[in-house]
Amino acid sequence: MAKVLGVVSTPYHLLVFLFVKDALLTDDEVDLIVTDKTPSMEELYKSGRLEPYFHKVSFADGRKIKNPYKSAAITFWESFVHNGTTEVIIDKPLPAYDKMYFASPGTPDEIVKEIAKTLIKKNRKLTFHRYEDGFASYTKRPVHVINTPSGMSMYKALWHYDITEMEREILLFEPEMAEKNVDFEKIRIPQTPERISRITKMAEDIFRFKAQVPPQDIIFLGQGTENGSGNPETYQRLIRKLRDIAGNDNFVIKPHPRGTHDDFHGELHVYKDSCPFELAIASGAMEEKTLISFYSTACVAGKLLFHSKCRIIFLYPLAEDSFNEKCDYEDYFSTFSRLCENVYIARSWEDVERLI
């Protein structure tokens, strides 16, 4: 039996890790660390509702990391002698583990890096395993938890610890959707109807949510990034155009929690729900709805995690100058629409009218 640590920072992380645990870690002793990155997760940790599902649950408060940009000397000391940072940020002592699981497209965050330094020192056979964190995990190149050339060389020289051997896999629901630059070994998270049913029941018990179901059939999911600042006027004009096609009484917008341009000052019907949208999908409440977005990963999550039958329409080819980053999602969403039923990509407004 291996000792396993999972780190979660968002409700989505927790949902995915529950699937990973149920599919791949049933014979292991699994502990969980919840971080401060999402306020609702800190509240969930304090509620105690996670404890029945894990051997031990701890909390990591990244706000206590005074300076994540450390000198080479301090980094060396914390890596090979003593890392006092983890003692400050984590509310329970860290034992030795055989495996550590975390979600991190691209470069791991400072909490994961601090934990990793401490755990490698405790067990020089520790392996790291990524699990998916939505769209970015399929499109961004993963960066090792030890990622500087000097750091990698030092671990090899002093401890014969080769991070490229100890961290080389990423767990995904649909490995076929990953871009070529996701160069870790891609492991499928196996899904079965029985597993989906179990995790849905766990999620209901842990999150204690009750999904609100809007009367409208067409739900637009706002974007959560600052990309809308590329041209907010275009972004809102396109949403109004979509509303006009769907019909005002049949259209509702769900503002993204981090969205900056989803406020239409009462002009549009607004869908408000404190429950993460992935959980609303998991409940089965959205099976008869059509979800529309430019490229919202919440739409994807419902299909990948819970095999929802809801219809999905992506509008990213029609984004015009809404976004100030290069929105090159073609391979990812084309593969997604091929693998999953009721998923469509609108490449013209005629497509939108036909699909609605």
PLY file of the C-alpha trace (Angstrom):
ply
format ascii 1.0
element vertex 356
property float x
property float y
property float z
element edge 355
property int vertex1
property int vertex2
end_header
0.00 0.00 0.00
1.43 3.33 -1.09
1.11 6.58 0.88
-0.36 9.20 -1.47
-0.84 12.94 -1.16
-3.29 14.88 -3.32
-3.31 18.69 -3.52
-6.48 20.54 -4.58
-7.09 24.28 -4.98
-10.50 24.48 -6.68
-13.78 22.53 -6.69
-12.82 21.22 -10.14
-9.49 19.91 -8.80
-11.34 18.07 -6.06
-13.83 16.53 -8.49
-11.06 15.31 -10.78
-8.98 13.96 -7.90
-12.01 12.06 -6.58
-12.21 10.35 -9.98
-8.46 9.62 -9.89
-8.67 8.23 -6.36
-11.67 6.04 -7.19
-10.11 4.72 -10.40
-6.42 4.34 -9.54
-5.77 4.63 -5.79
-8.28 2.31 -4.13
-5.53 0.21 -2.50
-3.55 3.22 -1.21
-3.67 5.45 1.85
-4.64 8.85 0.45
-4.21 12.18 2.26
-5.46 15.52 0.95
-4.18 19.09 1.18
-6.63 21.88 0.39
-5.07 25.26 -0.47
-6.30 28.80 0.10
-6.52 29.63 -3.63
-10.36 29.43 -3.69
-12.30 30.90 -0.73
-15.07 28.31 -1.00
-12.49 25.52 -0.65
-11.19 26.99 2.59
-14.77 27.01 3.89
-15.22 23.42 2.70
-12.06 22.36 4.55
-13.31 23.95 7.77
-16.67 22.18 7.41
-15.04 18.76 7.94
-17.07 17.21 5.11
-13.92 16.03 3.31
-12.65 13.94 6.20
-14.78 10.80 5.60
-13.26 10.43 2.13
-9.54 10.72 2.96
-7.11 9.31 5.51
-6.06 12.83 6.60
-7.03 16.31 5.40
-4.80 19.38 5.86
-4.89 23.04 4.82
-2.13 25.01 3.08
-2.28 28.79 3.45
-0.22 30.30 0.62
-0.84 33.78 2.06
1.84 32.95 4.64
4.55 32.63 1.98
6.24 35.99 2.41
8.50 35.85 -0.64
8.12 33.15 -3.31
11.11 34.62 -5.21
13.99 33.25 -3.18
17.74 33.50 -3.59
19.76 30.50 -4.74
21.21 30.09 -1.24
17.81 30.00 0.47
16.43 27.63 -2.17
19.42 25.31 -1.64
18.95 25.38 2.15
15.22 24.67 1.92
15.73 21.89 -0.64
18.57 19.97 0.98
18.71 20.97 4.66
15.40 22.21 6.08
12.30 23.81 4.60
10.57 25.78 7.33
8.07 27.27 4.88
5.91 24.14 4.77
5.78 24.12 8.58
4.38 27.65 8.45
1.82 27.25 5.66
0.46 23.73 6.40
-1.58 23.20 9.53
-0.45 19.59 10.11
3.00 17.98 9.91
3.96 16.52 6.53
4.88 12.83 6.71
6.76 10.98 3.97
4.80 10.00 0.85
5.39 7.68 -2.07
3.33 9.68 -4.59
2.08 13.25 -4.92
-0.82 14.24 -7.19
-1.59 17.82 -8.18
-3.17 19.84 -11.00
-1.00 22.41 -12.71
-0.99 23.29 -16.41
2.40 24.77 -17.19
4.45 25.67 -14.11
3.36 24.44 -10.65
2.38 27.14 -8.16
4.44 28.12 -5.11
2.50 25.90 -2.67
3.11 22.77 -4.77
6.80 23.68 -5.11
7.22 24.14 -1.35
5.52 20.82 -0.59
7.58 19.07 -3.27
10.89 20.25 -1.79
9.94 18.92 1.64
8.61 15.59 0.38
11.60 14.79 -1.84
13.87 15.29 1.16
11.73 12.82 3.15
11.61 10.19 0.37
14.03 10.23 -2.54
11.87 7.75 -4.44
8.86 10.08 -4.43
7.01 10.30 -7.77
4.87 13.19 -9.01
1.67 12.83 -11.02
-0.30 15.61 -12.73
-4.02 15.39 -13.19
-5.99 17.54 -15.57
-7.12 21.07 -14.85
-9.39 21.75 -17.80
-8.46 23.21 -21.16
-4.94 24.36 -20.26
-3.83 20.85 -19.27
-4.51 19.71 -22.84
-2.77 22.65 -24.50
0.08 23.89 -22.27
3.45 22.19 -22.03
3.84 20.90 -18.43
6.89 22.23 -16.60
8.59 20.02 -13.99
8.15 20.80 -10.32
11.95 21.23 -10.24
12.50 23.23 -13.39
15.74 25.22 -13.30
18.80 23.59 -14.90
20.84 24.25 -11.74
18.17 22.75 -9.51
17.80 19.64 -11.65
21.59 19.19 -11.72
21.90 19.66 -7.96
19.24 17.03 -7.18
20.97 14.61 -9.53
24.44 15.24 -8.11
23.57 15.19 -4.40
20.69 12.74 -4.23
20.69 10.94 -7.60
17.13 12.26 -7.97
16.18 12.78 -11.62
12.95 14.76 -11.81
12.46 13.80 -15.45
12.19 10.17 -14.34
10.13 10.85 -11.21
7.63 13.17 -12.87
6.63 12.14 -16.35
2.89 11.45 -16.51
-0.30 13.46 -16.72
-3.74 11.97 -16.12
-6.45 13.08 -18.55
-10.04 12.04 -19.25
-9.43 12.20 -23.02
-5.69 11.92 -23.85
-6.53 12.12 -27.55
-7.50 15.77 -27.07
-4.02 16.78 -25.85
-1.78 18.92 -28.05
1.65 17.62 -29.09
3.46 19.99 -26.72
1.90 18.16 -23.75
4.94 15.92 -23.74
4.38 13.97 -20.50
3.13 10.40 -20.77
-0.64 10.71 -21.06
-2.66 8.34 -18.85
-6.41 7.99 -19.29
-8.58 8.42 -16.20
-10.97 5.50 -16.76
-14.67 6.32 -16.64
-17.56 3.94 -16.04
-21.25 4.69 -15.37
-20.82 3.18 -11.90
-17.85 5.46 -11.13
-19.69 8.55 -12.36
-22.63 7.64 -10.12
-20.34 7.17 -7.08
-18.51 10.46 -7.59
-21.76 12.34 -8.16
-23.06 11.06 -4.81
-19.77 12.00 -3.11
-19.93 15.49 -4.65
-23.50 15.93 -3.42
-22.44 14.97 0.10
-19.26 17.07 0.11
-20.51 20.25 -1.55
-24.14 20.05 -0.31
-25.30 21.89 -3.40
-28.71 22.26 -4.93
-28.48 23.27 -8.57
-30.70 26.12 -9.69
-32.30 25.38 -13.05
-33.14 28.46 -15.13
-36.36 28.36 -17.17
-34.51 29.48 -20.31
-33.23 26.78 -22.70
-30.17 28.70 -23.93
-27.44 29.39 -21.34
-24.44 31.52 -22.28
-21.36 30.99 -20.09
-19.20 34.08 -19.74
-15.43 34.00 -20.01
-13.44 34.12 -16.79
-10.20 35.65 -18.01
-9.18 39.22 -18.74
-9.21 38.32 -22.43
-12.42 40.24 -22.85
-10.43 43.42 -22.27
-9.10 43.04 -25.80
-12.34 44.66 -26.91
-15.18 44.53 -24.35
-17.53 46.31 -26.76
-17.14 43.51 -29.32
-17.56 40.85 -26.63
-20.83 42.33 -25.41
-22.10 43.08 -28.92
-21.68 39.41 -29.88
-23.53 38.26 -26.76
-26.41 40.62 -27.58
-26.46 39.23 -31.13
-26.69 35.72 -29.72
-29.52 36.84 -27.42
-31.40 38.26 -30.38
-31.12 34.96 -32.28
-32.19 32.86 -29.28
-34.94 35.24 -28.23
-34.77 37.31 -25.06
-37.15 35.09 -23.07
-35.22 31.94 -24.00
-31.72 33.28 -23.25
-29.84 33.66 -19.97
-26.23 34.59 -19.24
-24.22 32.94 -16.47
-21.51 35.45 -15.52
-18.15 33.88 -14.80
-17.00 34.38 -11.18
-13.84 36.05 -12.54
-15.50 37.64 -15.56
-14.95 41.35 -16.04
-17.41 42.13 -18.82
-20.44 39.94 -18.10
-22.50 42.68 -16.43
-25.22 43.97 -18.78
-26.90 46.09 -16.06
-30.20 44.26 -16.14
-30.52 44.10 -19.93
-30.17 40.29 -20.05
-31.64 37.55 -17.90
-28.94 36.41 -15.44
-28.44 32.90 -14.10
-27.10 33.09 -10.54
-25.98 30.03 -8.65
-23.29 29.69 -5.98
-22.80 26.05 -6.97
-19.88 25.44 -9.41
-21.40 24.90 -12.84
-19.72 21.50 -13.22
-21.77 20.33 -10.23
-24.98 21.67 -11.75
-24.16 19.58 -14.83
-23.33 16.56 -12.65
-26.77 16.79 -11.01
-28.44 16.15 -14.39
-30.23 19.50 -14.22
-28.82 20.69 -17.56
-29.54 17.65 -19.74
-32.23 19.47 -21.75
-30.31 22.76 -22.04
-28.06 24.20 -24.73
-24.84 25.66 -23.34
-23.09 28.28 -25.46
-19.71 29.89 -24.90
-16.68 31.11 -26.75
-14.45 28.47 -25.14
-15.63 27.84 -21.57
-14.01 24.81 -19.97
-17.05 24.33 -17.71
-18.92 23.14 -20.82
-16.19 20.61 -21.52
-16.04 19.40 -17.91
-19.65 18.26 -17.87
-19.04 15.99 -20.83
-15.65 14.64 -19.76
-16.41 14.06 -16.08
-20.11 13.20 -16.09
-20.95 12.28 -19.72
-23.74 14.87 -19.78
-26.11 14.77 -22.75
-26.62 18.56 -22.86
-25.97 20.34 -26.17
-22.87 22.54 -26.42
-22.11 25.21 -29.01
-18.70 26.90 -29.13
-18.42 30.34 -30.72
-14.66 30.90 -30.71
-14.42 31.15 -34.55
-16.80 34.14 -34.33
-14.96 35.98 -31.55
-13.68 38.76 -33.88
-11.44 41.04 -31.78
-13.00 40.21 -28.39
-9.87 38.66 -26.98
-6.35 39.98 -26.69
-4.62 36.62 -26.83
-4.20 34.15 -29.66
-7.23 31.86 -29.41
-5.91 28.80 -31.20
-8.18 26.06 -29.92
-9.01 24.34 -33.18
-7.38 20.94 -32.61
-8.65 20.68 -29.06
-12.28 21.58 -29.74
-12.47 19.75 -33.06
-11.32 16.55 -31.35
-13.72 17.18 -28.49
-16.66 17.62 -30.86
-15.69 14.39 -32.62
-15.34 12.35 -29.41
-18.47 13.60 -27.64
-22.05 13.74 -28.85
-24.08 16.95 -29.06
-21.01 19.20 -29.30
-20.90 21.75 -32.13
-18.57 24.49 -33.35
-20.35 27.46 -34.97
-18.21 28.86 -37.77
-20.79 31.35 -39.02
-23.85 33.11 -37.64
-25.89 30.98 -40.03
-24.54 27.97 -38.09
-25.65 29.60 -34.84
-29.18 30.19 -36.13
-29.41 26.63 -37.48
-28.08 25.05 -34.25
-30.33 27.09 -31.98
0 1
1 2
2 3
3 4
4 5
5 6
6 7
7 8
8 9
9 10
10 11
11 12
12 13
13 14
14 15
15 16
16 17
17 18
18 19
19 20
20 21
21 22
22 23
23 24
24 25
25 26
26 27
27 28
28 29
29 30
30 31
31 32
32 33
33 34
34 35
35 36
36 37
37 38
38 39
39 40
40 41
41 42
42 43
43 44
44 45
45 46
46 47
47 48
48 49
49 50
50 51
51 52
52 53
53 54
54 55
55 56
56 57
57 58
58 59
59 60
60 61
61 62
62 63
63 64
64 65
65 66
66 67
67 68
68 69
69 70
70 71
71 72
72 73
73 74
74 75
75 76
76 77
77 78
78 79
79 80
80 81
81 82
82 83
83 84
84 85
85 86
86 87
87 88
88 89
89 90
90 91
91 92
92 93
93 94
94 95
95 96
96 97
97 98
98 99
99 100
100 101
101 102
102 103
103 104
104 105
105 106
106 107
107 108
108 109
109 110
110 111
111 112
112 113
113 114
114 115
115 116
116 117
117 118
118 119
119 120
120 121
121 122
122 123
123 124
124 125
125 126
126 127
127 128
128 129
129 130
130 131
131 132
132 133
133 134
134 135
135 136
136 137
137 138
138 139
139 140
140 141
141 142
142 143
143 144
144 145
145 146
146 147
147 148
148 149
149 150
150 151
151 152
152 153
153 154
154 155
155 156
156 157
157 158
158 159
159 160
160 161
161 162
162 163
163 164
164 165
165 166
166 167
167 168
168 169
169 170
170 171
171 172
172 173
173 174
174 175
175 176
176 177
177 178
178 179
179 180
180 181
181 182
182 183
183 184
184 185
185 186
186 187
187 188
188 189
189 190
190 191
191 192
192 193
193 194
194 195
195 196
196 197
197 198
198 199
199 200
200 201
201 202
202 203
203 204
204 205
205 206
206 207
207 208
208 209
209 210
210 211
211 212
212 213
213 214
214 215
215 216
216 217
217 218
218 219
219 220
220 221
221 222
222 223
223 224
224 225
225 226
226 227
227 228
228 229
229 230
230 231
231 232
232 233
233 234
234 235
235 236
236 237
237 238
238 239
239 240
240 241
241 242
242 243
243 244
244 245
245 246
246 247
247 248
248 249
249 250
250 251
251 252
252 253
253 254
254 255
255 256
256 257
257 258
258 259
259 260
260 261
261 262
262 263
263 264
264 265
265 266
266 267
267 268
268 269
269 270
270 271
271 272
272 273
273 274
274 275
275 276
276 277
277 278
278 279
279 280
280 281
281 282
282 283
283 284
284 285
285 286
286 287
287 288
288 289
289 290
290 291
291 292
292 293
293 294
294 295
295 296
296 297
297 298
298 299
299 300
300 301
301 302
302 303
303 304
304 305
305 306
306 307
307 308
308 309
309 310
310 311
311 312
312 313
313 314
314 315
315 316
316 317
317 318
318 319
319 320
320 321
321 322
322 323
323 324
324 325
325 326
326 327
327 328
328 329
329 330
330 331
331 332
332 333
333 334
334 335
335 336
336 337
337 338
338 339
339 340
340 341
341 342
342 343
343 344
344 345
345 346
346 347
347 348
348 349
349 350
350 351
351 352
352 353
353 354
354 355
